[in-house]
Amino acid sequence: MSRPFIEIVEVGPRDGLQNEKAVLSVEDKVDFIERLERAGARRIETVSFVNPARVPQMAGAEEVSAALPRRAGRARIGLVLNLRGWDRAVEAGVDEANVALAATDGFGTRNQGLTVAQQLDMLGQIAERAHNSEGAGQGMPSLSATISVVWGCPFDGEVDEGQVTAMVRQIASLGIREIALADTIGVADPWTVRRRVEAAKKAAPDATLRLHFHDTRNTGLANAYAGIEAGITVLDASCGGIGGCPFAPNATGNIATEDLVYMLDRGGFDTGYDLGALIETAHWIGGKLGKARLSALSRAGGFPVIAG
C-alpha cells in the first residue's frame, strides 16, 4: 500500500539565509542547493530578487540562478516583491516566481513600501504579464503567491480571518493556482491554523494551499500537523531550521526540514527526502553559519538508530 505524499518546499537557501549574519558566497549557496537536491529536494526557494543593499544575504541571485541550469523534475523558485523583481526573475530563468504580499498594511509598508491594496494591484500586473506570456515559448516562470503575517503582525497585531480570506479570494481570481499562507513571526496555534485553512479553502476552492511556519514559539510542527489534518499537502521548511525575516522583529527560523520529514515519516507519509542526507546537510550549513546542531534531528538523529 502506497503512503500518502506530502510535498515539502525547501526554503533554506532563501528564507533560511536571508536573516543570518553570515553572508555566503555564490559558490556556497549553489553548493547548499545541490546538497539539498541530493537529499531529495525537488522544489527549492533558491534566490530572492530584492535589493541587496537592504538584504545583503540575498545578493548574487542572477549568479546563483545561472549556476543552476533547468533540470527535469526540479523547480527553482525566486522570491519576488515587485514588478522589477518579476522582470529579474524572468531574465534569470527561474522555474517559478513566488510573489510575497503582506496581510497587513503595517507589514506591507515596512517590507515592500506598499499597502495591501497596492500589493494586490502589483500582483495583478504581474499576473497579467505572466498569463499573457503563457504558451509563447518564452520559458516564463510559473507564478505562485505567499501571504505573510497571516496569523499575526509585529506592527498591526492580530490579523482578522476575513482580512486573510478576502486576499485569498482576490489572489485566486487572478488565476494564481497556488497560494501559501505564512506565519511569518511564529505566533499561530494549531486550532487557529485549522480554522484559517478551512476558511481559505472555501474562499479559493480550486487553488492549492501551501503553509509556511516559523518556529519562533515552538509551535511550528504542531501547526504543520494541524494543516495536514485540515487537508494540506504542501508545506515549506528550511534545512537546519535556519531563517527569519529582516523586517519582522524577533522572528526566528522556519520549521526544520529534517524535523518535519522525521515526523511525517513516522506518521506514515512519504516526502521523497533522505533523512540522513538532510541531517548531514544541516550540519554542513550550520558549520558555514557558525552554528552547531541547529535542529532537534541534527542533535538527536533519527530513529530507529542504525548501527554504524
C-alpha positions in Angstrom: 0.0 0.0 0.0 1.5 3.4 -1.1 1.9 6.0 1.5 0.3 9.4 1.1 2.7 12.0 -0.3 3.4 15.4 1.3 5.4 17.9 -0.8 8.0 19.8 1.2 9.2 23.0 -0.5 12.7 23.7 0.8 13.2 27.4 1.6 16.6 27.3 3.4 18.6 28.9 0.6 16.2 31.9 0.5 14.2 32.4 3.7 16.8 30.4 5.7 19.8 32.5 4.7 18.1 36.0 4.5 18.2 36.7 8.2 21.6 35.1 9.1 24.5 37.3 10.0 26.9 35.3 7.7 26.7 36.2 4.0 27.6 33.1 2.0 29.4 33.3 -1.4 27.6 32.4 -4.6 29.6 29.1 -4.6 28.5 28.2 -1.1 24.8 29.0 -2.0 25.0 26.7 -5.0 26.7 24.0 -3.0 23.9 24.2 -0.4 21.2 23.9 -3.1 22.9 21.0 -4.7 23.3 19.2 -1.4 19.6 19.7 -0.7 18.7 18.3 -4.1 20.9 15.2 -3.4 18.9 14.9 -0.2 15.7 14.7 -2.1 14.5 18.3 -2.5 12.7 18.8 -5.8 11.3 22.3 -5.3 13.6 24.8 -3.7 13.4 28.6 -3.0 16.9 29.3 -4.3 17.0 33.1 -4.6 15.3 36.4 -3.8 15.1 39.2 -6.3 15.3 42.0 -3.7 17.6 45.0 -3.3 20.9 43.6 -2.0 21.5 46.9 -0.2 18.5 46.1 2.0 19.1 42.3 2.3 22.8 41.6 1.5 22.4 37.9 2.2 20.4 37.7 -1.0 23.0 39.3 -3.3 24.0 37.3 -6.3 20.6 36.0 -7.3 21.4 36.1 -11.0 24.7 34.4 -10.5 23.2 31.6 -8.4 20.4 31.1 -11.0 23.0 30.9 -13.8 24.9 28.2 -12.0 21.7 26.1 -11.7 20.5 25.3 -15.2 17.0 24.0 -15.6 16.6 20.2 -15.0 13.6 18.0 -15.4 11.9 17.2 -12.2 13.4 20.3 -10.4 11.8 23.6 -9.6 14.0 26.5 -8.6 11.9 29.3 -7.1 12.8 33.0 -6.9 11.0 35.3 -4.4 9.6 38.5 -6.0 8.3 41.6 -4.2 7.6 43.9 -7.1 7.5 44.3 -10.9 11.2 44.9 -11.1 11.7 41.6 -9.2 9.4 39.8 -11.7 11.5 41.1 -14.6 14.7 40.0 -12.9 13.1 36.5 -12.3 12.2 36.2 -15.9 15.6 37.3 -17.1 17.3 34.9 -14.6 15.3 31.9 -15.9 13.9 30.6 -12.6 11.2 27.9 -12.9 8.8 29.7 -10.6 8.3 33.2 -9.2 6.7 33.4 -5.8 5.3 36.8 -5.1 5.2 37.8 -1.5 2.4 40.0 -0.1 1.6 41.0 3.4 -1.8 40.6 5.0 -1.5 43.9 6.8 -0.6 47.5 5.8 1.8 47.7 8.7 4.0 44.9 7.5 3.5 45.7 3.8 4.7 49.3 4.1 7.8 48.3 6.0 8.7 45.2 4.0 7.7 46.5 0.5 6.7 50.1 0.8 3.1 49.1 -0.3 -0.3 48.8 1.4 -2.3 45.7 1.0 -4.3 47.3 -1.8 -1.2 48.4 -3.6 0.4 44.9 -3.3 -2.7 43.3 -4.8 -2.6 45.8 -7.6 1.0 45.0 -8.2 0.3 41.2 -8.2 -2.5 41.8 -10.7 0.0 43.5 -13.0 2.5 40.6 -12.6 -0.3 38.0 -13.2 -1.3 39.8 -16.4 2.2 39.7 -17.7 2.6 36.1 -16.8 -0.7 35.0 -18.3 -0.1 37.0 -21.5 3.1 35.1 -22.0 1.8 31.6 -21.4 2.3 29.4 -24.3 4.5 31.9 -26.1 7.6 29.6 -25.8 9.5 32.1 -23.8 10.2 29.8 -20.8 8.3 32.0 -18.5 8.3 31.1 -14.8 5.1 29.8 -13.3 3.5 32.0 -10.7 2.6 31.5 -7.1 1.9 33.9 -4.2 2.6 33.9 -0.5 0.6 35.9 2.1 2.8 36.8 5.0 1.8 37.5 8.6 -1.4 35.6 8.2 -1.7 34.7 11.9 -0.2 37.8 13.4 1.7 41.0 12.5 4.5 42.6 14.5 3.2 46.0 13.8 -0.6 45.7 13.5 -1.1 42.8 16.0 -3.8 40.2 15.5 -4.9 39.6 11.9 -8.6 39.2 11.2 -9.6 36.0 9.4 -11.9 37.9 7.0 -8.9 40.0 6.0 -7.0 36.9 5.0 -9.8 35.2 3.2 -10.5 38.3 1.2 -6.9 38.3 0.0 -7.0 34.6 -0.8 -10.2 35.1 -2.9 -8.7 38.0 -4.8 -5.4 36.3 -5.5 -7.3 33.2 -6.8 -9.4 35.4 -9.0 -6.1 36.4 -10.8 -5.6 32.8 -11.9 -2.9 32.0 -9.4 -3.1 28.3 -8.7 -1.0 28.1 -5.5 -1.3 30.4 -2.5 0.9 30.0 0.6 -0.2 31.2 4.0 2.7 32.2 6.1 3.1 32.5 9.9 6.0 34.9 9.4 6.6 35.7 13.1 5.6 32.3 14.5 2.5 33.2 16.5 0.0 30.6 15.2 -1.6 27.8 17.2 -2.9 24.5 15.7 -6.5 25.3 16.3 -6.4 28.7 14.6 -4.4 27.1 11.8 -7.1 24.6 11.1 -9.8 27.2 11.1 -7.9 29.6 8.8 -7.1 26.8 6.4 -10.7 25.8 6.2 -11.8 29.4 5.6 -9.1 29.8 2.9 -10.3 26.6 1.2 -13.8 28.0 1.0 -12.5 31.3 -0.4 -10.5 29.6 -3.1 -11.7 26.0 -3.6 -9.8 25.5 -6.8 -6.4 26.7 -5.6 -3.7 24.7 -3.9 -2.9 26.0 -0.4 0.6 25.8 1.0 1.6 26.5 4.5 4.8 28.2 5.8 5.6 28.2 9.5 8.2 29.8 11.7 9.1 28.1 14.9 9.6 31.2 17.0 7.4 30.0 19.8 7.9 26.2 19.4 4.6 25.6 17.7 5.8 25.0 14.2 5.5 21.2 13.9 2.1 21.2 15.8 0.9 23.8 13.3 2.2 21.7 10.4 0.3 18.7 11.8 -2.9 20.8 12.1 -2.6 21.9 8.5 -2.2 18.3 7.2 -5.2 17.2 9.3 -7.1 20.0 7.5 -6.1 18.6 4.1 -2.9 20.5 3.3 -0.4 18.5 1.2 2.3 21.2 0.5 4.5 22.7 3.3 7.5 24.9 3.4 10.5 24.0 5.6 14.2 25.0 6.0 17.1 22.7 6.4 18.5 23.2 9.9 15.6 25.4 10.9 17.5 28.5 9.8 15.8 31.6 8.8 13.7 34.6 9.8 12.6 37.9 8.3 14.8 41.0 8.4 11.7 43.2 8.8 10.0 41.1 11.5 11.4 41.8 14.9 12.4 38.7 17.0 11.2 36.3 14.2 13.4 33.2 14.3 13.8 30.3 11.9 11.4 28.1 9.9 10.5 24.6 11.0 13.4 22.4 10.2 13.1 20.2 7.1 14.6 17.2 8.8 12.3 17.5 11.8 9.3 17.7 9.6 10.5 14.8 7.4 11.0 12.7 10.5 7.5 13.4 11.9 5.9 12.7 8.6 7.8 9.5 8.0 6.9 8.2 11.5 3.3 9.2 10.7 3.1 7.1 7.5 3.7 9.8 4.9 6.2 9.9 2.0 8.2 13.0 1.3 10.9 11.8 -1.1 13.6 13.0 1.2 16.6 11.1 2.6 16.7 11.9 6.3 20.3 11.0 6.8 21.4 13.3 3.9 19.2 16.1 5.3 20.8 15.8 8.7 24.3 15.9 7.1 23.3 19.0 5.1 22.0 20.6 8.3 25.4 20.0 10.0 27.2 21.5 6.9 25.1 24.7 6.7 25.4 25.1 10.5 29.2 25.0 10.1 29.0 27.6 7.3 26.9 29.9 9.5 29.0 29.3 12.7 26.1 27.5 14.4 26.2 23.9 15.7 23.4 21.4 15.9 20.6 23.7 14.7 17.6 21.4 14.8 16.2 18.6 17.0 17.1 15.9 14.4 20.6 17.3 13.8 21.2 16.8 17.6 19.3 13.6 18.2 19.3 11.8 14.9 16.6 9.6 13.5 15.0 6.5 15.0 15.4 3.6 14.9 19.2 4.2 15.2 21.1 2.4 12.5 24.4 1.0 13.8 27.5 2.3 12.0 
